[in-house]
Amino acid sequence: MYGIRSHQCMESTPNIACANKCLFCWRLNTNPTMKEWKWDVDDPKEVVAGLLDSHVKLINNSSGMPGVTPERLEEARAPRHCALSLVGEPIMYPRINEFVHEL
């Protein structure tokens, strides 16, 4: 879809909180609701490094699964896209611009 090779897309969010409790939200709505940041702010470089490390570990677990070719597995270890849509509102992260730049 949209020219994105899904095996080279990883998912993440730099923030688990949201400013809303939308009735149509597909999430469980158990995360904190807030309108301003209340926590320590992790360095975007460290967040991205940890994200990439976790992504590779996750991808490596799919080795040997039916339908997973060695070529696709190798390509998946180098993501080209990142969906910031797991939980929370990503743009609430105070250093979102730096985070996106690091991606």
Residue frames relative to the residue before (quaternion, step in Angstrom):
aa qw qx qy qz dx dy dz
M 1.0000 0.0000 0.0000 0.0000 0.00 0.00 0.00
Y 0.8470 0.0806 -0.0984 0.5161 3.60 -0.98 0.85
G 0.6236 -0.5629 0.3412 0.4217 3.59 1.15 0.47
I 0.5159 0.6307 -0.4212 0.3982 3.59 1.24 0.21
R 0.3023 -0.7288 0.5880 0.1778 3.53 -0.82 1.04
S 0.3889 -0.7939 0.4131 0.2186 3.56 -0.12 1.33
H 0.6351 0.5288 -0.3550 0.4369 3.60 1.05 -0.54
Q 0.6961 0.4021 -0.2773 0.5262 3.60 1.27 -0.11
C 0.5611 0.5573 -0.4017 0.4617 3.58 1.18 0.55
M 0.1144 -0.7701 0.6228 0.0767 3.56 -0.97 0.85
E 0.3274 -0.7341 0.5624 0.1939 3.53 -1.25 0.43
S 0.1149 0.7871 -0.5973 0.1024 3.52 -1.10 0.72
T 0.0414 -0.7472 0.6533 0.1148 3.48 -1.38 0.02
P 0.3442 -0.7472 0.5252 0.2175 3.59 -0.90 0.81
N 0.7654 0.2637 -0.1228 0.5741 3.58 1.29 -0.04
I 0.2487 -0.7864 0.5450 0.1509 3.59 -0.89 0.86
A 0.6080 0.5660 -0.3554 0.4286 3.60 1.22 -0.19
C 0.1509 -0.7615 0.6229 0.0964 3.54 -1.30 0.35
A 0.4533 -0.6897 0.4967 0.2686 3.56 -1.16 0.59
N 0.7402 0.3747 -0.1925 0.5240 3.59 1.26 -0.18
K 0.1953 -0.7116 0.6519 0.1744 3.51 -1.38 0.15
C 0.0477 -0.8508 0.5232 -0.0042 3.54 0.64 1.17
L 0.4991 -0.6749 0.4636 0.2836 3.56 -0.92 0.92
F 0.7151 0.4500 -0.2488 0.4735 3.58 1.10 -0.65
C 0.4192 0.7231 -0.4634 0.2943 3.60 1.27 -0.03
W 0.3951 -0.7370 0.5067 0.2096 3.57 -0.92 0.97
R 0.5621 0.5950 -0.3932 0.4187 3.58 1.25 -0.19
L 0.6351 -0.5736 0.3725 0.3590 3.58 -1.23 0.35
N 0.3364 -0.7753 0.4683 0.2577 3.59 1.30 -0.21
T 0.4313 0.6805 -0.4787 0.3489 3.56 1.02 0.82
N 0.5345 0.6193 -0.4055 0.4078 3.58 1.28 -0.08
P 0.6317 -0.5564 0.3708 0.3923 3.59 -1.17 0.47
T 0.2511 -0.7236 0.6221 0.1622 3.53 -1.19 0.68
M 0.1638 0.7840 -0.5789 0.1529 3.57 -0.84 0.99
K 0.3510 -0.7326 0.5437 0.2110 3.53 -1.26 0.35
E 0.7698 0.1739 -0.1387 0.5983 3.59 1.27 -0.10
W 0.5951 -0.5966 0.4161 0.3416 3.55 -1.21 0.63
K 0.1254 -0.8248 0.5507 0.0275 3.59 -0.85 1.00
W 0.6886 0.4999 -0.2606 0.4561 3.57 1.25 -0.20
D 0.6433 -0.4422 0.4180 0.4647 3.54 -1.33 0.00
V 0.3341 -0.7350 0.5549 0.2004 3.56 -1.14 0.62
D 0.3234 -0.7483 0.5503 0.1804 3.55 -0.64 1.14
D 0.5502 -0.6105 0.4616 0.3339 3.54 -1.14 0.71
P 0.5170 -0.6737 0.4276 0.3098 3.62 -0.77 0.97
K 0.6288 0.5342 -0.3478 0.4453 3.62 0.99 -0.72
E 0.6647 0.4887 -0.2991 0.4794 3.58 0.99 -0.82
V 0.6242 0.5366 -0.3372 0.4569 3.58 1.02 -0.79
V 0.6881 0.4738 -0.2837 0.4707 3.59 0.83 -0.97
A 0.6296 0.5263 -0.3398 0.4595 3.61 0.95 -0.79
G 0.6741 0.4839 -0.2858 0.4793 3.58 0.94 -0.88
L 0.6195 0.5501 -0.3227 0.4577 3.53 1.07 -0.77
L 0.6858 0.4779 -0.2818 0.4710 3.58 0.85 -0.96
D 0.6299 0.5304 -0.3262 0.4642 3.58 1.01 -0.81
S 0.6749 0.4855 -0.2878 0.4754 3.58 0.91 -0.92
H 0.6230 0.5463 -0.3357 0.4480 3.57 1.03 -0.78
V 0.6665 0.4951 -0.3049 0.4665 3.60 0.88 -0.93
K 0.6371 0.5191 -0.3313 0.4636 3.61 0.97 -0.80
L 0.6488 0.5122 -0.3091 0.4703 3.57 0.96 -0.85
I 0.6667 0.5009 -0.2953 0.4663 3.58 0.90 -0.94
N 0.6405 0.5411 -0.3308 0.4330 3.59 0.93 -0.85
N 0.6138 0.5624 -0.3446 0.4339 3.59 1.14 -0.58
S 0.6550 0.5148 -0.3246 0.4479 3.60 1.17 -0.36
S 0.4134 0.7069 -0.4700 0.3294 3.59 1.27 -0.01
G 0.8021 0.2664 -0.2120 0.4907 3.56 -0.89 0.96
M 0.5165 0.6262 -0.4317 0.3933 3.59 1.23 -0.08
P 0.6023 -0.5661 0.4063 0.3895 3.60 -1.09 0.61
G 0.8090 0.2715 -0.2143 0.4754 3.57 -0.94 0.93
V 0.6142 0.5319 -0.3559 0.4617 3.60 1.23 -0.20
T 0.1795 -0.7966 0.5709 0.0855 3.55 -0.50 1.20
P 0.6176 -0.5553 0.3955 0.3921 3.60 -1.12 0.52
E 0.6321 0.5407 -0.3347 0.4428 3.60 1.04 -0.74
R 0.6859 0.4688 -0.2825 0.4795 3.58 0.88 -0.92
L 0.6115 0.5503 -0.3455 0.4515 3.57 1.04 -0.73
E 0.6628 0.4957 -0.2983 0.4754 3.58 0.92 -0.90
E 0.6529 0.5062 -0.3123 0.4690 3.60 0.95 -0.85
A 0.6565 0.5330 -0.3104 0.4342 3.59 0.99 -0.83
R 0.5968 0.5739 -0.3583 0.4314 3.58 1.18 -0.46
A 0.7266 0.3180 -0.2057 0.5733 3.59 1.28 -0.27
P 0.1433 -0.8354 0.5242 0.0820 3.61 0.28 1.22
R 0.2607 -0.7660 0.5729 0.1310 3.54 -1.13 0.77
H 0.7643 0.2374 -0.1235 0.5867 3.56 1.29 -0.32
C 0.0964 -0.7798 0.6151 0.0648 3.56 -1.21 0.53
A 0.2244 -0.7559 0.6036 0.1180 3.55 -0.76 1.08
L 0.1850 -0.7888 0.5799 0.0853 3.57 -0.65 1.10
S 0.4772 0.7141 -0.3787 0.3450 3.54 0.69 1.07
L 0.3430 0.7662 -0.4988 0.2156 3.59 1.06 0.43
V 0.7572 -0.1917 0.1651 0.6022 3.57 0.53 -1.16
G 0.7773 0.3601 -0.2371 0.4581 3.56 -1.23 0.28
E 0.4945 -0.6197 0.5217 0.3152 3.53 -1.40 -0.08
P 0.3716 -0.7805 0.4542 0.2154 3.60 -0.22 1.25
I 0.6857 0.5074 -0.3181 0.4136 3.62 0.90 -0.76
M 0.5317 0.6043 -0.4212 0.4180 3.61 1.24 0.03
Y 0.5109 0.6203 -0.4300 0.4115 3.60 1.22 -0.38
P 0.4741 -0.7345 0.4024 0.2716 3.62 -0.51 1.14
R 0.7609 0.3218 -0.1866 0.5317 3.60 1.14 -0.53
I 0.1425 0.8460 -0.5016 0.1108 3.57 1.14 0.72
N 0.6368 0.5336 -0.3475 0.4346 3.61 0.94 -0.75
E 0.6611 0.4864 -0.3021 0.4848 3.58 0.96 -0.85
F 0.6174 0.5597 -0.3279 0.4450 3.56 1.05 -0.84
V 0.6877 0.4726 -0.2759 0.4771 3.57 0.83 -0.99
H 0.6203 0.5372 -0.3379 0.4609 3.58 1.04 -0.74
E 0.6634 0.5114 -0.3013 0.4557 3.59 0.98 -0.83
L 0.5929 0.5669 -0.3691 0.4368 3.57 1.11 -0.63
